[in-house]
């Protein structure tokens, strides 16, 4: 069967945090919160296995937000005095921490959840980290004064954690870089360099996720301004094709991305988004199979991984579970139809 995976996040259950929010508040504190995080992780491991996914993630259950979850273990970050800042070229506003001093890891960031994930499934496991360019776009810099310099500083810390995740038994380390679809000029000048610095020395599979954002209103409104063809990938895929990164995750189903752009990723595994995270309508297996068949015109069969368009953190839990089922049923149907 085609390999299957999620892009990264899954909804947090109500007993862990606020539901249907991208930046939810935790429902517990201290040891109770630590246990609740692991309980939620175990729930989603089981749900992914039951759905039949071939690659399992932790669903980012231990992180309030995919970027801030990493930053909480970084010295030089001031979380006490957050400021409002425009995210993704001012697409939406968020309260973000400030970089106020040289960056340094306090120690391990995701050791507990990575080892927990590895211990509770025999399938391949993927662990996600924010990419350096996207981190830069999600903090207020009050120290470095240069986006590229700040990105490389974060890349060094990400690399430390990525190497440790590999030692924990993680099969795939993925860096999430939605900012690559916003700052296309900077991708070539320093974004790809910072990404490769973050992946330096890894011998496990490396991946990068580049999407058009979660299914929140600000992203939906932005997509309406992009026209009939979304061609941002056309500028970043050739750069990624020359990189050392093994896999690239992209948005496909219900998007206006010309599918032929996937051919620009020759030599890479392609995680094709066949599940729409911006809609509560659950895809039929036939729709998923059709999206896979369409991608096969440009991606070799052995290189294709059926995936979600993006994370599902703000989504209703029951809908997310149904979409996991649709993902694997659609991949099974595509397997039968294309062999």
C-alpha positions in Angstrom: 0.0 0.0 0.0 1.0 3.6 -0.4 2.8 5.0 2.7 0.5 7.3 4.8 1.3 9.9 7.4 -0.1 13.1 9.0 1.6 16.4 8.5 2.0 16.9 12.2 -0.6 18.2 14.7 -3.9 16.6 15.8 -6.7 18.1 17.9 -6.2 18.2 21.6 -9.0 16.5 23.6 -11.0 18.7 25.9 -9.6 17.2 29.0 -6.1 18.4 27.9 -6.7 21.8 26.5 -9.2 24.2 25.0 -10.7 22.7 21.8 -10.9 24.1 18.3 -8.1 26.6 18.9 -4.7 27.0 17.4 -3.2 28.5 20.6 -5.2 26.6 23.3 -4.9 27.1 27.1 -4.0 24.0 29.0 -6.7 22.4 31.3 -4.1 21.3 34.0 -0.8 22.3 35.5 2.3 20.6 36.9 2.4 16.8 37.0 -1.3 16.5 36.1 -0.5 18.4 32.8 2.5 16.1 32.1 0.3 13.0 32.5 -2.5 14.5 30.4 -0.2 15.2 27.6 1.1 11.6 27.5 -2.4 10.3 27.8 -3.5 12.3 24.8 -0.4 11.2 22.9 -1.2 7.6 23.5 -4.8 8.1 22.4 -3.7 9.5 19.1 -1.0 6.8 18.6 -3.8 4.2 18.9 -6.1 6.2 16.6 -3.5 6.4 13.9 -2.7 2.7 14.2 -6.3 1.8 14.1 -6.8 3.9 11.0 -3.9 2.1 9.4 -1.3 4.8 9.0 2.2 3.5 8.2 4.0 6.4 9.9 2.9 7.5 13.3 3.4 10.9 14.9 2.7 12.3 18.5 0.1 14.7 17.2 2.1 17.5 18.9 -0.1 16.9 22.0 2.6 18.2 24.4 2.9 21.6 22.6 0.6 24.5 22.9 1.8 25.7 19.5 4.2 24.0 17.1 6.7 26.9 17.3 6.3 27.9 21.0 6.5 24.3 22.1 10.2 24.4 21.1 10.9 27.9 22.3 9.9 27.1 25.9 13.2 25.4 26.4 15.4 28.1 24.9 17.3 30.7 27.0 17.2 34.1 25.5 13.4 34.0 25.0 11.2 36.3 27.0 7.7 34.7 27.4 6.7 37.0 30.3 6.4 40.1 28.1 4.8 39.0 24.8 4.1 41.5 22.2 1.6 41.6 19.3 3.1 41.0 15.9 2.0 40.3 12.4 2.6 36.6 11.3 3.3 35.4 7.7 3.8 38.9 6.3 1.1 40.3 8.5 -1.6 37.8 7.4 -2.8 37.6 11.0 -1.8 39.0 14.5 -0.5 37.0 17.4 1.0 37.5 20.8 4.6 36.3 20.5 7.6 36.0 22.8 10.7 38.2 22.4 14.3 37.3 21.7 16.2 39.3 24.2 19.6 37.6 24.5 21.9 35.0 22.8 20.0 31.8 22.2 20.9 28.6 24.1 19.0 25.3 24.8 18.5 24.6 28.5 18.6 20.9 27.7 16.4 18.4 25.8 13.1 19.8 24.5 11.1 16.8 23.3 12.8 13.8 24.9 9.8 12.6 27.0 7.3 12.7 24.2 9.7 11.3 21.5 10.7 8.4 23.7 7.1 7.8 24.7 6.1 7.7 21.0 8.9 5.3 20.1 8.0 3.0 23.0 4.3 2.8 22.1 4.4 1.8 18.4 6.4 -0.6 16.3 5.7 1.4 13.1 7.9 4.1 11.8 7.7 7.3 13.8 8.0 10.9 12.7 8.7 13.9 14.9 8.1 17.5 13.9 10.1 20.6 14.7 9.5 24.2 13.5 11.8 25.3 10.8 14.2 28.2 11.4 12.6 30.6 9.0 9.2 30.0 10.5 10.5 30.5 14.0 12.0 33.8 13.0 8.6 34.8 11.6 6.9 33.9 14.9 9.0 35.8 17.4 9.9 39.4 18.0 13.6 40.0 17.6 15.0 42.4 20.2 18.6 41.1 20.1 20.1 39.9 16.8 18.7 42.5 14.4 19.1 40.3 11.3 16.6 37.7 10.2 19.2 35.4 8.6 21.5 35.6 11.6 18.6 34.8 13.9 17.5 31.9 11.7 21.0 30.3 11.8 21.1 30.7 15.6 17.8 28.8 15.8 19.0 26.3 13.3 21.9 25.3 15.6 19.5 24.7 18.4 17.2 22.7 16.2 20.1 20.6 15.0 21.0 19.7 18.6 17.5 18.5 19.3 17.1 16.8 15.9 20.3 14.7 16.5 19.0 13.8 20.0 15.6 12.8 18.5 17.4 10.5 16.1 19.2 8.9 19.0 15.8 8.5 20.7 14.8 6.2 17.8 12.9 8.7 15.6 12.8 7.5 12.0 11.8 10.8 10.4 12.6 14.3 11.6 10.4 16.9 9.9 10.9 20.7 9.9 7.8 22.8 9.4 8.4 25.8 7.1 5.1 27.4 6.1 7.1 30.6 5.9 8.7 29.2 2.7 5.4 30.0 0.9 5.5 33.6 2.0 9.1 34.8 1.8 10.2 33.1 -1.4 13.2 35.3 -2.2 14.6 34.7 1.3 14.3 30.9 0.8 17.0 30.9 -1.8 19.3 33.5 0.0 19.2 32.1 3.6 16.1 30.0 4.3 17.4 26.8 2.7 20.8 27.3 4.2 19.3 27.6 7.7 17.1 24.5 7.1 20.1 22.4 6.0 22.0 23.7 9.1 19.2 22.4 11.2 19.4 19.0 9.5 23.2 18.8 9.6 24.6 15.3 10.4 21.2 13.5 10.5 21.3 10.0 9.1 17.6 9.4 9.7 15.1 10.5 7.1 14.7 14.3 6.9 11.5 16.1 5.8 10.2 19.6 5.3 6.5 20.6 5.4 5.5 23.6 3.3 1.8 24.5 3.3 -0.7 27.3 3.0 -1.6 27.2 6.6 -4.0 25.7 9.1 -7.7 25.9 8.4 -8.2 29.2 10.4 -10.1 32.1 8.9 -7.0 34.3 8.4 -5.5 31.6 6.1 -8.8 31.0 4.3 -9.1 34.7 3.6 -5.5 34.8 2.3 -6.0 31.9 0.0 -8.9 33.8 -1.7 -6.4 36.5 -2.7 -4.0 34.0 -4.5 -6.0 33.6 -7.7 -6.8 30.6 -9.8 -3.3 29.2 -9.6 -1.1 29.0 -6.5 2.4 29.0 -7.8 4.5 29.7 -4.7 5.9 26.2 -4.8 7.3 26.9 -8.3 9.9 29.1 -6.7 10.9 27.0 -3.7 10.7 23.4 -5.1 13.8 23.8 -7.4 15.8 24.9 -4.4 14.6 22.0 -2.3 15.3 19.6 -5.1 19.0 20.5 -4.8 19.0 20.2 -1.1 19.9 17.3 1.2 16.3 17.1 2.6 14.7 13.7 1.8 11.0 14.4 1.8 8.8 17.4 1.0 5.2 17.8 2.3 2.9 19.9 0.2 -0.7 21.0 -0.1 -2.7 19.4 -2.8 -6.4 18.4 -2.5 -8.9 21.3 -2.8 -6.1 23.7 -3.4 -5.2 25.7 -6.6 -1.7 24.3 -6.7 -0.9 23.2 -10.3 -0.2 19.5 -9.8 2.6 19.5 -12.4 4.7 21.5 -9.9 5.3 18.2 -8.1 7.6 17.2 -11.0 10.0 19.9 -9.8 10.8 17.7 -6.8 12.5 15.0 -8.8 14.6 12.7 -6.6 12.6 13.5 -3.4 9.9 11.6 -1.6 6.7 13.7 -1.9 4.1 13.8 0.9 1.1 14.7 -1.1 -1.7 16.4 0.9 -4.8 14.4 0.0 -6.8 15.4 3.1 -8.1 19.0 3.4 -7.6 20.5 6.9 -9.6 23.6 6.0 -12.9 21.8 5.7 -15.0 19.8 8.1 -16.3 17.7 5.2 -14.8 14.2 5.4 -13.2 13.1 2.2 -14.5 9.9 0.5 -12.0 7.2 -0.2 -12.8 7.8 -3.9 -11.8 11.5 -3.6 -8.5 10.6 -1.9 -7.7 7.9 -4.4 -8.4 10.4 -7.2 -6.0 12.9 -5.7 -3.3 10.2 -5.4 -3.9 9.1 -9.0 -3.5 12.7 -10.1 -0.2 13.1 -8.2 1.1 9.8 -9.7 1.3 11.6 -13.1 4.2 13.7 -11.7 5.5 11.6 -8.7 6.9 8.1 -9.0 4.9 5.6 -7.2 7.7 4.6 -4.8 8.2 8.3 -4.0 4.6 9.1 -3.0 3.3 9.4 0.5 -0.3 10.2 1.1 -0.6 12.8 3.8 -2.8 15.6 5.2 -2.5 19.1 3.7 -1.4 20.5 7.0 -1.9 20.0 10.8 -5.3 19.5 12.2 -4.8 21.2 15.6 -7.9 23.5 15.4 -10.2 20.8 14.1 -12.9 18.9 15.9 -11.5 15.6 17.2 -14.2 13.4 15.7 -13.8 14.9 12.3 -10.0 14.5 12.5 -10.4 10.8 13.3 -12.8 10.3 10.4 -10.3 12.0 8.1 -7.6 9.7 9.2 -9.8 6.8 8.2 -10.5 8.4 4.9 -6.8 8.9 4.3 -5.9 5.2 4.6 -9.1 3.9 2.9 -8.4 6.2 0.0 -4.7 5.0 -0.2 -5.9 1.4 -0.2 -8.4 2.2 -3.0 -5.7 3.9 -5.0 -3.5 0.9 -4.6 -6.1 -1.4 -6.0 -6.9 1.0 -8.9 -3.4 1.7 -10.0 -1.8 -1.8 -9.8 
